[in-house]
Structures are given as C-alpha cells and as structure tokens.
C-alpha cells in the first residue's frame, strides 16, 4: 500500500520552514567538519571537494521525515554534491515536491444547469 502524499497546499504551508531547517542543518554540518581549503592552488593536483557533499545531504533525512513523514531517498541526491547550500536545499526541495506531493485533483465543476422548460 502506498503512502498518502502531501497535498500541494500542505507542501506550500511547510516549504518555508522546511527550507530553513535544511539550510540551518547544512550550515551546521559545514561548520562542524570544516577542512582547510583544498585545491585552492590552481597548479595543485589536489581534488577540490564540493561545498556540500552527498553524504552530508543524506544526514537531512531525519528532518525530512519529521516534517513530511517521508524518508529522504538517497537516490534523490545529486552524485558529486552541490556547489552551495542554497543549491543543495533547492534540489532537495524539488525532489520532495516531485516524490512526496500528490497531483492536485481537478476542480469539481458545477453541474450543468438544465434549461428551464418554455412556458406557452
């Protein structure tokens, strides 16, 4: 049995707070594991890691689960990471919208009004 998806309105209602929590957590993660700038020398053969790596993004799963009731699927995360925290948050939000939000139901149309019989 598949899980009931969020409505577009539910997703819209939680989007701002979810974005903030994801960005705050990524900022915290970046501060906790700050490395000296690698690869800053263009003549160096050292690899320059992305600003936000995919393994760090996986750590957002508890926040996504708490706020949406869906688990962050590692397949949704871009391999190779992201060049910035806003880019990572935008991509994760897009994947959540794609996989966790149901398609809005078509608006119910009012029943067609029956013409009144002509009076003679």
The first five atom37 places (N, CA, C, CB, O) and aatype in JSON, in Angstrom:
{
  "aatype": [20, 20, 20, 20, 20, 20, 20, 20, 20, 20, 20, 20, 20, 20, 20, 20, 20, 20, 20, 20, 20, 20, 20, 20, 20, 20, 20, 20, 20, 20, 20, 20, 20, 20, 20, 20, 20, 20, 20, 20, 20, 20, 20, 20, 20, 20, 20, 20, 20, 20, 20, 20, 20, 20, 20, 20, 20, 20, 20, 20, 20, 20, 20, 20, 20, 20, 20, 20, 20, 20, 20, 20, 20, 20, 20, 20, 20, 20, 20, 20, 20, 20, 20, 20, 20, 20, 20, 20, 20, 20, 20, 20, 20, 20, 20, 20, 20, 20, 20, 20, 20, 20, 20, 20, 20, 20, 20, 20, 20, 20, 20, 20, 20, 20, 20, 20, 20, 20, 20, 20],
  "atom_mask": [
    [1, 1, 1, 1, 1],
    [1, 1, 1, 1, 1],
    [1, 1, 1, 1, 1],
    [1, 1, 1, 1, 1],
    [1, 1, 1, 1, 1],
    [1, 1, 1, 1, 1],
    [1, 1, 1, 1, 1],
    [1, 1, 1, 1, 1],
    [1, 1, 1, 1, 1],
    [1, 1, 1, 1, 1],
    [1, 1, 1, 1, 1],
    [1, 1, 1, 1, 1],
    [1, 1, 1, 1, 1],
    [1, 1, 1, 1, 1],
    [1, 1, 1, 1, 1],
    [1, 1, 1, 1, 1],
    [1, 1, 1, 1, 1],
    [1, 1, 1, 1, 1],
    [1, 1, 1, 1, 1],
    [1, 1, 1, 1, 1],
    [1, 1, 1, 1, 1],
    [1, 1, 1, 1, 1],
    [1, 1, 1, 1, 1],
    [1, 1, 1, 1, 1],
    [1, 1, 1, 1, 1],
    [1, 1, 1, 1, 1],
    [1, 1, 1, 1, 1],
    [1, 1, 1, 1, 1],
    [1, 1, 1, 1, 1],
    [1, 1, 1, 1, 1],
    [1, 1, 1, 1, 1],
    [1, 1, 1, 1, 1],
    [1, 1, 1, 1, 1],
    [1, 1, 1, 1, 1],
    [1, 1, 1, 1, 1],
    [1, 1, 1, 1, 1],
    [1, 1, 1, 1, 1],
    [1, 1, 1, 1, 1],
    [1, 1, 1, 1, 1],
    [1, 1, 1, 1, 1],
    [1, 1, 1, 1, 1],
    [1, 1, 1, 1, 1],
    [1, 1, 1, 1, 1],
    [1, 1, 1, 1, 1],
    [1, 1, 1, 1, 1],
    [1, 1, 1, 1, 1],
    [1, 1, 1, 1, 1],
    [1, 1, 1, 1, 1],
    [1, 1, 1, 1, 1],
    [1, 1, 1, 1, 1],
    [1, 1, 1, 1, 1],
    [1, 1, 1, 1, 1],
    [1, 1, 1, 1, 1],
    [1, 1, 1, 1, 1],
    [1, 1, 1, 1, 1],
    [1, 1, 1, 1, 1],
    [1, 1, 1, 1, 1],
    [1, 1, 1, 1, 1],
    [1, 1, 1, 1, 1],
    [1, 1, 1, 1, 1],
    [1, 1, 1, 1, 1],
    [1, 1, 1, 1, 1],
    [1, 1, 1, 1, 1],
    [1, 1, 1, 1, 1],
    [1, 1, 1, 1, 1],
    [1, 1, 1, 1, 1],
    [1, 1, 1, 1, 1],
    [1, 1, 1, 1, 1],
    [1, 1, 1, 1, 1],
    [1, 1, 1, 1, 1],
    [1, 1, 1, 1, 1],
    [1, 1, 1, 1, 1],
    [1, 1, 1, 1, 1],
    [1, 1, 1, 1, 1],
    [1, 1, 1, 1, 1],
    [1, 1, 1, 1, 1],
    [1, 1, 1, 1, 1],
    [1, 1, 1, 1, 1],
    [1, 1, 1, 1, 1],
    [1, 1, 1, 1, 1],
    [1, 1, 1, 1, 1],
    [1, 1, 1, 1, 1],
    [1, 1, 1, 1, 1],
    [1, 1, 1, 1, 1],
    [1, 1, 1, 1, 1],
    [1, 1, 1, 1, 1],
    [1, 1, 1, 1, 1],
    [1, 1, 1, 1, 1],
    [1, 1, 1, 1, 1],
    [1, 1, 1, 1, 1],
    [1, 1, 1, 1, 1],
    [1, 1, 1, 1, 1],
    [1, 1, 1, 1, 1],
    [1, 1, 1, 1, 1],
    [1, 1, 1, 1, 1],
    [1, 1, 1, 1, 1],
    [1, 1, 1, 1, 1],
    [1, 1, 1, 1, 1],
    [1, 1, 1, 1, 1],
    [1, 1, 1, 1, 1],
    [1, 1, 1, 1, 1],
    [1, 1, 1, 1, 1],
    [1, 1, 1, 1, 1],
    [1, 1, 1, 1, 1],
    [1, 1, 1, 1, 1],
    [1, 1, 1, 1, 1],
    [1, 1, 1, 1, 1],
    [1, 1, 1, 1, 1],
    [1, 1, 1, 1, 1],
    [1, 1, 1, 1, 1],
    [1, 1, 1, 1, 1],
    [1, 1, 1, 1, 1],
    [1, 1, 1, 1, 1],
    [1, 1, 1, 1, 1],
    [1, 1, 1, 1, 1],
    [1, 1, 1, 1, 1],
    [1, 1, 1, 1, 1],
    [1, 1, 1, 1, 1],
    [1, 1, 1, 1, 1],
    [1, 1, 1, 1, 1]
  ],
  "atom_positions": [
    [[0.85, -1.18, 0.0], [0.0, 0.0, 0.0], [0.89, 1.24, 0.0], [-0.96, 0.0, 1.22], [1.8, 1.35, 0.82]],
    [[0.62, 2.16, -0.92], [1.46, 3.34, -0.99], [1.02, 4.38, 0.03], [1.41, 3.94, -2.4], [-0.14, 4.44, 0.44]],
    [[1.98, 5.18, 0.42], [1.76, 6.2, 1.42], [0.99, 7.37, 0.81], [3.1, 6.68, 2.01], [1.18, 7.7, -0.36]],
    [[0.12, 7.98, 1.59], [-0.63, 9.13, 1.12], [0.33, 10.3, 1.0], [-1.82, 9.47, 2.08], [1.06, 10.63, 1.94]],
    [[0.33, 10.91, -0.16], [1.24, 12.02, -0.42], [0.7, 13.32, 0.17], [1.47, 12.18, -1.93], [-0.49, 13.43, 0.49]],
    [[1.59, 14.27, 0.32], [1.2, 15.59, 0.78], [0.37, 16.28, -0.3], [2.44, 16.45, 1.15], [0.59, 16.07, -1.49]],
    [[-0.57, 17.08, 0.12], [-1.29, 17.89, -0.87], [-0.4, 19.06, -1.27], [-2.68, 18.39, -0.3], [0.5, 19.44, -0.51]],
    [[-0.62, 19.63, -2.43], [0.16, 20.8, -2.81], [0.08, 21.91, -1.75], [-0.32, 21.34, -4.17], [1.06, 22.6, -1.5]],
    [[-1.09, 22.08, -1.14], [-1.24, 23.11, -0.11], [-0.44, 22.77, 1.14], [-2.72, 23.29, 0.25], [0.19, 23.65, 1.73]],
    [[-0.45, 21.5, 1.55], [0.35, 21.1, 2.71], [1.83, 21.37, 2.46], [0.14, 19.59, 3.03], [2.54, 21.88, 3.32]],
    [[2.29, 21.03, 1.25], [3.69, 21.26, 0.91], [4.0, 22.76, 0.91], [4.02, 20.65, -0.46], [5.04, 23.18, 1.42]],
    [[3.11, 23.55, 0.34], [3.3, 25.01, 0.32], [3.37, 25.56, 1.75], [2.16, 25.7, -0.46], [4.18, 26.43, 2.05]],
    [[2.51, 25.03, 2.62], [2.47, 25.51, 4.01], [3.75, 25.21, 4.77], [1.3, 24.9, 4.73], [4.15, 25.99, 5.64]],
    [[4.4, 24.1, 4.47], [5.6, 23.74, 5.23], [6.9, 24.08, 4.51], [5.59, 22.27, 5.54], [7.98, 23.93, 5.09]],
    [[6.82, 24.54, 3.28], [8.02, 24.8, 2.48], [9.01, 25.75, 3.13], [7.63, 25.33, 1.16], [10.2, 25.45, 3.2]],
    [[8.55, 26.9, 3.59], [9.47, 27.9, 4.15], [10.19, 27.36, 5.38], [8.71, 29.18, 4.52], [11.41, 27.52, 5.5]],
    [[9.47, 26.72, 6.28], [10.13, 26.19, 7.49], [11.02, 25.01, 7.16], [9.08, 25.78, 8.54], [12.07, 24.84, 7.79]],
    [[10.63, 24.18, 6.19], [11.46, 23.05, 5.79], [12.76, 23.55, 5.16], [10.7, 22.13, 4.81], [13.84, 23.05, 5.48]],
    [[12.67, 24.52, 4.26], [13.87, 25.09, 3.63], [14.83, 25.63, 4.69], [13.49, 26.22, 2.65], [16.03, 25.4, 4.64]],
    [[14.28, 26.35, 5.66], [15.11, 26.94, 6.71], [15.8, 25.86, 7.53], [14.27, 27.84, 7.63], [16.99, 25.95, 7.81]],
    [[15.06, 24.84, 7.92], [15.66, 23.75, 8.71], [16.74, 23.03, 7.93], [14.58, 22.75, 9.14], [17.79, 22.71, 8.49]],
    [[16.51, 22.77, 6.64], [17.52, 22.1, 5.82], [18.77, 22.97, 5.7], [16.95, 21.77, 4.43], [19.89, 22.47, 5.86]],
    [[18.59, 24.25, 5.42], [19.74, 25.16, 5.28], [20.49, 25.29, 6.6], [19.26, 26.55, 4.8], [21.72, 25.28, 6.61]],
    [[19.77, 25.41, 7.7], [20.42, 25.52, 9.02], [21.25, 24.28, 9.33], [19.37, 25.74, 10.13], [22.37, 24.38, 9.83]],
    [[20.69, 23.11, 9.02], [21.41, 21.86, 9.3], [22.65, 21.74, 8.41], [20.49, 20.65, 9.08], [23.7, 21.32, 8.88]],
    [[22.53, 22.09, 7.15], [23.7, 22.03, 6.26], [24.78, 23.02, 6.7], [23.29, 22.31, 4.81], [25.97, 22.72, 6.63]],
    [[24.36, 24.19, 7.15], [25.31, 25.19, 7.65], [26.02, 24.65, 8.89], [24.59, 26.53, 7.98], [27.24, 24.79, 9.03]],
    [[25.26, 24.03, 9.77], [25.84, 23.44, 10.99], [26.82, 22.32, 10.62], [24.72, 22.89, 11.92], [27.93, 22.26, 11.15]],
    [[26.42, 21.45, 9.71], [27.29, 20.35, 9.27], [28.59, 20.89, 8.66], [26.55, 19.45, 8.25], [29.67, 20.36, 8.92]],
    [[28.47, 21.94, 7.86], [29.65, 22.52, 7.21], [30.61, 23.1, 8.24], [29.23, 23.61, 6.2], [31.82, 22.97, 8.11]],
    [[30.06, 23.73, 9.27], [30.91, 24.32, 10.31], [31.6, 23.25, 11.14], [30.07, 25.22, 11.22], [32.75, 23.42, 11.56]],
    [[30.91, 22.13, 11.38], [31.47, 21.06, 12.21], [32.59, 20.3, 11.51], [30.38, 20.1, 12.62], [33.47, 19.76, 12.18]],
    [[32.56, 20.24, 10.2], [33.58, 19.45, 9.52], [34.4, 20.31, 8.57], [32.94, 18.3, 8.77], [34.85, 19.84, 7.53]],
    [[34.57, 21.57, 8.94], [35.32, 22.48, 8.07], [36.75, 21.99, 7.89], [35.33, 23.9, 8.65], [37.45, 21.69, 8.86]],
    [[37.16, 21.9, 6.64], [38.51, 21.5, 6.3], [39.25, 22.71, 5.76], [38.52, 20.33, 5.28], [38.62, 23.63, 5.24]],
    [[40.56, 22.71, 5.87], [41.28, 23.8, 5.22], [41.0, 23.74, 3.72], [42.81, 23.71, 5.51], [40.74, 22.67, 3.17]],
    [[41.04, 24.87, 3.08], [40.74, 24.93, 1.65], [41.67, 24.01, 0.88], [40.87, 26.38, 1.13], [42.88, 24.23, 0.83]],
    [[41.09, 22.99, 0.27], [41.87, 22.05, -0.53], [41.77, 22.47, -1.99], [41.38, 20.59, -0.34], [40.72, 22.9, -2.45]],
    [[42.85, 22.34, -2.68], [42.82, 22.63, -4.11], [42.74, 24.1, -4.44], [41.67, 21.94, -4.72], [42.4, 24.46, -5.56]],
    [[43.06, 24.97, -3.47], [42.99, 26.4, -3.72], [44.04, 26.83, -4.74], [43.17, 27.18, -2.43], [43.85, 27.81, -5.46]],
    [[45.13, 26.11, -4.8], [46.2, 26.41, -5.75], [45.84, 25.78, -7.09], [47.58, 25.88, -5.23], [45.74, 24.56, -7.18]],
    [[45.66, 26.58, -8.14], [45.27, 26.02, -9.43], [46.33, 25.1, -10.03], [44.98, 27.13, -10.4], [46.02, 24.3, -10.91]],
    [[47.57, 25.2, -9.57], [48.64, 24.33, -10.06], [48.71, 23.02, -9.29], [49.98, 25.05, -9.97], [49.52, 22.14, -9.59]],
    [[47.85, 22.9, -8.29], [47.84, 21.7, -7.45], [47.02, 20.61, -8.11], [47.28, 22.02, -6.04], [46.06, 20.88, -8.84]],
    [[47.41, 19.37, -7.86], [46.62, 18.25, -8.39], [45.67, 17.71, -7.32], [47.55, 17.13, -8.88], [45.09, 16.64, -7.49]],
    [[45.51, 18.46, -6.22], [44.57, 18.04, -5.18], [43.14, 18.23, -5.66], [44.81, 18.82, -3.86], [42.83, 19.21, -6.34]],
    [[42.31, 17.31, -5.3], [40.89, 17.37, -5.66], [40.19, 18.37, -4.75], [40.23, 15.96, -5.54], [40.45, 18.39, -3.55]],
    [[39.33, 19.18, -5.3], [38.58, 20.14, -4.52], [37.18, 19.58, -4.27], [38.51, 21.52, -5.24], [36.4, 19.44, -5.21]],
    [[36.86, 19.25, -3.02], [35.55, 18.67, -2.74], [34.44, 19.71, -2.91], [35.52, 18.11, -1.31], [34.69, 20.91, -2.83]],
    [[33.2, 19.24, -3.14], [32.09, 20.18, -3.27], [31.82, 20.85, -1.93], [30.83, 19.47, -3.78], [32.19, 20.33, -0.88]],
    [[31.18, 22.0, -1.96], [30.82, 22.72, -0.73], [29.91, 21.84, 0.13], [30.12, 24.06, -1.06], [30.08, 21.78, 1.35]],
    [[28.94, 21.17, -0.5], [28.01, 20.28, 0.2], [28.09, 18.92, -0.48], [26.53, 20.84, 0.19], [27.64, 18.76, -1.61]],
    [[28.66, 17.94, 0.21], [28.75, 16.63, -0.43], [27.49, 15.81, -0.22], [29.96, 15.86, 0.1], [26.69, 16.09, 0.67]],
    [[27.32, 14.79, -1.03], [26.1, 13.99, -0.99], [25.91, 13.28, 0.34], [26.1, 12.97, -2.12], [24.78, 13.07, 0.78]],
    [[27.0, 12.89, 0.98], [26.89, 12.21, 2.28], [26.34, 13.14, 3.34], [28.25, 11.65, 2.72], [25.62, 12.71, 4.24]],
    [[26.68, 14.41, 3.25], [26.14, 15.39, 4.19], [24.65, 15.58, 3.96], [26.88, 16.73, 4.06], [23.89, 15.71, 4.92]],
    [[24.23, 15.58, 2.71], [22.81, 15.77, 2.39], [21.98, 14.59, 2.92], [22.61, 15.91, 0.86], [20.85, 14.79, 3.35]],
    [[22.53, 13.4, 2.9], [21.82, 12.22, 3.43], [21.46, 12.44, 4.9], [22.68, 10.95, 3.27], [20.44, 11.93, 5.37]],
    [[22.28, 13.18, 5.61], [22.04, 13.43, 7.04], [20.8, 14.31, 7.27], [23.26, 14.1, 7.67], [20.38, 14.49, 8.41]],
    [[20.22, 14.84, 6.2], [18.99, 15.64, 6.32], [17.75, 14.77, 6.45], [18.85, 16.56, 5.12], [16.66, 15.27, 6.74]],
    [[17.9, 13.48, 6.25], [16.75, 12.58, 6.23], [15.86, 12.69, 7.48], [17.23, 11.17, 6.09], [14.64, 12.7, 7.34]],
    [[16.42, 12.76, 8.69], [15.52, 12.88, 9.86], [14.65, 14.14, 9.83], [16.34, 12.87, 11.13], [13.5, 14.1, 10.27]],
    [[15.17, 15.24, 9.32], [14.38, 16.47, 9.23], [13.26, 16.29, 8.21], [15.27, 17.68, 8.84], [12.12, 16.65, 8.46]],
    [[13.61, 15.72, 7.06], [12.6, 15.49, 6.01], [11.52, 14.55, 6.54], [13.26, 14.9, 4.73], [10.33, 14.8, 6.33]],
    [[11.91, 13.49, 7.22], [10.95, 12.52, 7.78], [10.04, 13.19, 8.8], [11.69, 11.33, 8.42], [8.83, 13.01, 8.78]],
    [[10.65, 13.97, 9.7], [9.88, 14.64, 10.75], [8.84, 15.6, 10.16], [10.81, 15.4, 11.69], [7.7, 15.65, 10.63]],
    [[9.24, 16.35, 9.15], [8.35, 17.4, 8.64], [7.38, 16.93, 7.55], [9.17, 18.51, 8.1], [6.32, 17.53, 7.38]],
    [[7.73, 15.87, 6.83], [6.87, 15.43, 5.72], [6.3, 14.04, 5.9], [7.64, 15.48, 4.44], [5.35, 13.66, 5.22]],
    [[6.86, 13.28, 6.82], [6.58, 11.87, 7.06], [7.13, 10.97, 5.94], [5.08, 11.65, 7.19], [6.81, 9.78, 5.89]],
    [[7.96, 11.52, 5.07], [8.64, 10.74, 4.03], [10.13, 10.72, 4.32], [8.36, 11.33, 2.62], [10.7, 11.69, 4.82]],
    [[10.75, 9.6, 4.01], [12.19, 9.44, 4.15], [12.87, 10.06, 2.94], [12.57, 7.94, 4.3], [12.38, 9.93, 1.82]],
    [[13.99, 10.72, 3.15], [14.78, 11.25, 2.05], [15.49, 10.08, 1.38], [15.8, 12.34, 2.53], [16.37, 9.46, 1.98]],
    [[15.12, 9.79, 0.16], [15.71, 8.67, -0.57], [17.08, 9.09, -1.09], [14.79, 8.21, -1.73], [17.17, 10.09, -1.81]],
    [[18.14, 8.36, -0.77], [19.48, 8.73, -1.25], [19.56, 8.86, -2.77], [20.49, 7.71, -0.78], [20.43, 9.57, -3.28]],
    [[18.68, 8.18, -3.51], [18.69, 8.29, -4.98], [18.3, 9.69, -5.45], [17.74, 7.26, -5.58], [18.58, 10.05, -6.59]],
    [[17.66, 10.47, -4.58], [17.24, 11.82, -4.95], [18.41, 12.8, -4.91], [16.13, 12.29, -4.03], [18.31, 13.9, -5.45]],
    [[19.51, 12.42, -4.27], [20.62, 13.34, -4.04], [21.59, 13.29, -5.21], [21.35, 12.99, -2.72], [21.96, 12.22, -5.69]],
    [[21.99, 14.46, -5.66], [22.9, 14.57, -6.79], [24.26, 13.97, -6.45], [23.05, 16.03, -7.23], [24.89, 14.34, -5.46]],
    [[24.7, 13.05, -7.28], [26.03, 12.47, -7.11], [27.06, 13.57, -7.32], [26.27, 11.27, -8.1], [26.94, 14.37, -8.24]],
    [[28.06, 13.59, -6.48], [29.1, 14.6, -6.59], [28.85, 15.83, -5.74], [29.25, 15.02, -8.0], [29.74, 16.67, -5.58]],
    [[27.66, 15.94, -5.18], [27.37, 17.03, -4.26], [26.92, 18.31, -4.95], [28.57, 17.32, -3.45], [26.51, 18.31, -6.11]],
    [[27.0, 19.39, -4.2], [26.47, 20.68, -4.62], [27.5, 21.78, -4.37], [25.15, 21.0, -3.87], [28.32, 21.68, -3.46]],
    [[27.44, 22.81, -5.18], [28.42, 23.89, -5.04], [28.06, 24.88, -3.94], [28.55, 24.63, -6.36], [28.9, 25.7, -3.54]],
    [[26.82, 24.83, -3.43], [26.42, 25.74, -2.35], [25.28, 25.13, -1.54], [26.01, 27.11, -2.93], [24.6, 24.2, -1.98]],
    [[25.08, 25.68, -0.36], [23.97, 25.24, 0.49], [22.63, 25.58, -0.16], [24.06, 25.89, 1.89], [21.74, 24.72, -0.18]],
    [[22.43, 26.79, -0.7], [21.14, 27.07, -1.36], [20.86, 26.13, -2.53], [21.12, 28.51, -1.85], [19.71, 25.74, -2.75]],
    [[21.89, 25.76, -3.27], [21.7, 24.83, -4.39], [21.26, 23.45, -3.87], [23.0, 24.7, -5.23], [20.38, 22.82, -4.44]],
    [[21.88, 22.99, -2.79], [21.52, 21.7, -2.2], [20.08, 21.72, -1.69], [22.49, 21.34, -1.06], [19.31, 20.79, -1.93]],
    [[19.73, 22.78, -0.97], [18.37, 22.9, -0.43], [17.34, 22.95, -1.56], [18.24, 24.16, 0.46], [16.31, 22.28, -1.49]],
    [[17.61, 23.72, -2.6], [16.67, 23.83, -3.72], [16.47, 22.47, -4.39], [17.18, 24.85, -4.76], [15.35, 22.11, -4.75]],
    [[17.56, 21.72, -4.56], [17.45, 20.41, -5.21], [16.67, 19.43, -4.33], [18.84, 19.85, -5.53], [15.82, 18.69, -4.83]],
    [[16.95, 19.42, -3.04], [16.23, 18.52, -2.13], [14.75, 18.88, -2.1], [16.83, 18.58, -0.69], [13.89, 18.0, -2.13]],
    [[14.44, 20.17, -2.05], [13.04, 20.59, -2.06], [12.34, 20.17, -3.35], [12.94, 22.12, -1.88], [11.18, 19.76, -3.33]],
    [[13.05, 20.26, -4.47], [12.46, 19.85, -5.75], [12.19, 18.35, -5.75], [13.4, 20.22, -6.92], [11.16, 17.91, -6.28]],
    [[13.09, 17.55, -5.18], [12.89, 16.09, -5.12], [11.73, 15.75, -4.2], [14.18, 15.37, -4.65], [10.94, 14.86, -4.5]],
    [[11.61, 16.46, -3.08], [10.49, 16.23, -2.17], [9.18, 16.55, -2.9], [10.62, 17.09, -0.87], [8.23, 15.78, -2.84]],
    [[9.15, 17.67, -3.58], [7.94, 18.05, -4.32], [7.61, 17.0, -5.38], [8.12, 19.43, -4.99], [6.44, 16.64, -5.57]],
    [[8.63, 16.5, -6.05], [8.42, 15.51, -7.11], [7.92, 14.17, -6.58], [9.71, 15.29, -7.87], [7.04, 13.55, -7.19]],
    [[8.46, 13.72, -5.46], [8.17, 12.37, -4.98], [7.17, 12.29, -3.83], [9.44, 11.74, -4.54], [6.61, 11.22, -3.58]],
    [[6.92, 13.38, -3.14], [6.09, 13.32, -1.93], [4.81, 14.13, -2.0], [6.89, 13.79, -0.77], [3.98, 14.07, -1.09]],
    [[4.63, 14.88, -3.08], [3.44, 15.72, -3.19], [2.54, 15.13, -4.27], [3.82, 17.2, -3.51], [2.97, 14.87, -5.39]],
    [[1.28, 14.94, -3.9], [0.31, 14.4, -4.86], [-0.08, 15.43, -5.89], [-0.93, 13.9, -4.13], [0.06, 16.64, -5.69]],
    [[-0.55, 14.94, -7.0], [-1.04, 15.82, -8.06], [-2.36, 16.4, -7.59], [-1.2, 15.05, -9.43], [-3.22, 15.67, -7.09]],
    [[-2.54, 17.71, -7.75], [-3.81, 18.28, -7.31], [-4.98, 17.69, -8.09], [-3.8, 19.81, -7.47], [-4.88, 17.44, -9.29]],
    [[-6.04, 17.48, -7.4], [-7.24, 16.95, -8.05], [-7.85, 18.04, -8.91], [-8.26, 16.43, -7.01], [-7.8, 19.22, -8.55]],
    [[-8.43, 17.66, -10.04], [-9.07, 18.69, -10.87], [-10.22, 19.33, -10.09], [-9.59, 18.1, -12.21], [-10.91, 18.66, -9.32]],
    [[-10.42, 20.61, -10.31], [-11.51, 21.31, -9.62], [-12.83, 20.71, -10.07], [-11.48, 22.85, -9.92], [-13.05, 20.43, -11.25]],
    [[-13.7, 20.51, -9.11], [-15.02, 19.96, -9.45], [-15.81, 21.05, -10.14], [-15.77, 19.44, -8.18], [-15.92, 22.18, -9.66]],
    [[-16.34, 20.69, -11.27], [-17.16, 21.68, -11.98], [-18.59, 21.56, -11.48], [-17.09, 21.48, -13.53], [-19.07, 20.49, -11.12]],
    [[-19.24, 22.68, -11.47], [-20.64, 22.69, -11.04], [-21.46, 21.95, -12.09], [-21.17, 24.16, -10.85], [-21.18, 22.04, -13.28]],
    [[-22.48, 21.23, -11.64], [-23.3, 20.52, -12.62], [-23.92, 21.53, -13.58], [-24.41, 19.68, -11.91], [-24.31, 22.64, -13.21]],
    [[-24.0, 21.11, -14.82], [-24.58, 21.98, -15.85], [-26.02, 22.31, -15.48], [-24.51, 21.31, -17.25], [-26.8, 21.45, -15.08]],
    [[-26.35, 23.57, -15.64], [-27.7, 23.99, -15.32], [-28.64, 23.53, -16.43], [-27.78, 25.54, -15.12], [-28.38, 23.75, -17.62]],
    [[-29.7, 22.91, -16.04], [-30.68, 22.43, -17.03], [-31.54, 23.61, -17.47], [-31.57, 21.27, -16.43], [-31.99, 24.41, -16.65]],
    [[-31.76, 23.72, -18.78], [-32.62, 24.82, -19.24], [-34.03, 24.63, -18.7], [-32.65, 24.9, -20.8], [-34.55, 23.51, -18.61]],
    [[-34.62, 25.75, -18.36], [-35.99, 25.67, -17.85], [-36.95, 25.47, -19.0], [-36.37, 26.94, -17.05], [-36.76, 26.01, -20.09]],
    [[-37.99, 24.68, -18.76], [-38.94, 24.44, -19.86], [-39.61, 25.77, -20.23], [-40.02, 23.36, -19.44], [-39.9, 26.62, -19.38]],
    [[-39.85, 25.93, -21.52], [-40.51, 27.14, -22.03], [-41.98, 27.09, -21.66], [-40.33, 27.28, -23.57], [-42.63, 26.05, -21.77]],
    [[-42.49, 28.2, -21.23], [-43.93, 28.28, -20.89], [-44.66, 28.85, -22.08], [-44.18, 29.16, -19.62], [-44.22, 29.82, -22.7]],
    [[-45.78, 28.25, -22.41], [-46.56, 28.7, -23.56], [-47.59, 29.7, -23.2], [-47.21, 27.57, -24.23], [-48.32, 30.17, -24.07]]
  ]
}
